[in-house]
Amino acid sequence: MKRSSKTPRIRHLPITKARINLGAVVKNIHLNKEYVILEKDGIPIAAIMDVEEFEDYLELQDPRAKRIIAESRQESLAGKTRDARLLLTELEGEDEKDRKKTRKEAARRQTA
């Protein structure tokens, strides 16, 4: 999700006004990552959000994703964590090993 750290702006808008200005409303939602609550006769009936955030929301509704998040939380609470800097160092080392292996294989093919 590419959201800023500031509190998202929430606007309430009558459906009739949203319909008339739909292009501008959607543009603001997308560019400013804001929410719009659509109202009919002053009663909130629907909301609009940016599609990237909506996709994140849908993904989090998946039972498998919920299970993985719960398991990860339990592992974290149990202290089963790793320092991110150490993990990145290990991953960078693996990348370097893969690059060396690829170069050796390419050199072997050229001499064959």
C-alpha positions as CSV (number, residue, x, y, z in Angstrom):
1,M,0.0,0.0,0.0
2,K,1.4,3.4,-0.9
3,R,-0.3,5.6,1.7
4,S,1.2,8.6,3.3
5,S,1.6,8.7,7.1
6,K,-0.9,11.6,7.4
7,T,-4.5,11.0,8.4
8,P,-6.6,10.3,5.3
9,R,-9.1,12.9,4.3
10,I,-12.7,11.8,4.6
11,R,-15.3,13.8,2.7
12,H,-19.1,13.5,2.8
13,L,-20.8,14.2,-0.4
14,P,-24.4,14.0,-1.6
15,I,-24.8,11.4,-4.3
16,T,-26.3,14.0,-6.7
17,K,-23.3,16.2,-6.3
18,A,-20.9,13.3,-6.8
19,R,-22.8,12.3,-9.9
20,I,-22.4,15.7,-11.4
21,N,-18.7,15.9,-10.5
22,L,-17.8,12.2,-10.8
23,G,-14.6,12.8,-12.8
24,A,-13.2,15.3,-10.4
25,V,-14.3,13.2,-7.3
26,V,-12.5,10.1,-8.6
27,K,-9.4,12.0,-9.6
28,N,-9.1,13.5,-6.0
29,I,-9.7,10.0,-4.5
30,H,-6.9,8.5,-6.6
31,L,-4.4,11.4,-6.4
32,N,-4.9,12.3,-2.7
33,K,-5.8,8.8,-1.4
34,E,-8.9,10.2,0.2
35,Y,-12.2,8.6,1.0
36,V,-15.6,9.9,0.0
37,I,-18.8,8.9,1.8
38,L,-21.8,9.2,-0.4
39,E,-25.0,10.3,1.2
40,K,-28.6,10.3,0.2
41,D,-30.8,12.7,2.2
42,G,-27.9,13.1,4.7
43,I,-27.7,9.4,5.4
44,P,-24.3,7.7,4.5
45,I,-25.0,4.8,2.1
46,A,-21.7,4.0,0.3
47,A,-18.0,4.9,0.3
48,I,-15.4,5.3,-2.5
49,M,-11.7,4.6,-2.1
50,D,-8.7,4.3,-4.3
51,V,-8.5,0.9,-6.1
52,E,-5.0,0.0,-4.7
53,E,-6.3,0.3,-1.2
54,F,-9.5,-1.6,-2.1
55,E,-7.4,-4.5,-3.5
56,D,-5.4,-4.5,-0.2
57,Y,-8.7,-4.6,1.7
58,L,-9.9,-7.5,-0.4
59,E,-6.7,-9.4,0.1
60,L,-7.0,-9.0,3.9
61,Q,-10.4,-10.6,3.8
62,D,-9.0,-13.9,2.4
63,P,-9.0,-16.5,5.2
64,R,-5.6,-17.7,4.2
65,A,-4.1,-14.2,4.6
66,K,-5.9,-13.8,7.9
67,R,-4.4,-17.1,9.1
68,I,-0.9,-16.1,8.0
69,I,-1.1,-12.7,9.7
70,A,-2.3,-14.3,13.0
71,E,0.5,-16.8,12.9
72,S,3.1,-14.1,12.2
73,R,1.7,-12.1,15.1
74,Q,2.0,-15.0,17.5
75,E,5.5,-15.7,16.4
76,S,6.4,-12.0,16.9
77,L,4.8,-12.0,20.4
78,A,6.8,-15.2,21.2
79,G,10.0,-13.4,20.3
80,K,10.6,-15.4,17.1
81,T,12.0,-12.4,15.2
82,R,15.1,-11.5,13.3
83,D,17.0,-8.2,12.9
84,A,16.0,-6.8,9.5
85,R,19.6,-5.6,8.9
86,L,20.9,-9.2,9.4
87,L,18.3,-10.6,7.1
88,L,19.1,-8.1,4.4
89,T,22.8,-8.9,4.7
90,E,22.0,-12.6,4.3
91,L,19.8,-12.0,1.3
92,E,22.4,-9.8,-0.4
93,G,25.0,-12.5,0.2
94,E,22.7,-15.0,-1.5
95,D,22.2,-12.7,-4.4
96,E,26.0,-12.4,-4.8
97,K,26.4,-16.2,-4.7
98,D,23.7,-16.5,-7.4
99,R,25.4,-13.9,-9.6
100,K,28.8,-15.7,-9.3
101,K,27.2,-19.0,-10.1
102,T,25.5,-17.5,-13.2
103,R,28.8,-16.0,-14.4
104,K,30.6,-19.3,-13.9
105,E,27.9,-21.2,-15.9
106,A,28.1,-18.6,-18.7
107,A,31.9,-18.9,-18.9
108,R,31.7,-22.7,-18.9
109,R,29.2,-22.6,-21.9
110,Q,31.5,-20.2,-23.8
111,T,34.5,-22.5,-23.5
112,A,32.5,-25.6,-24.4
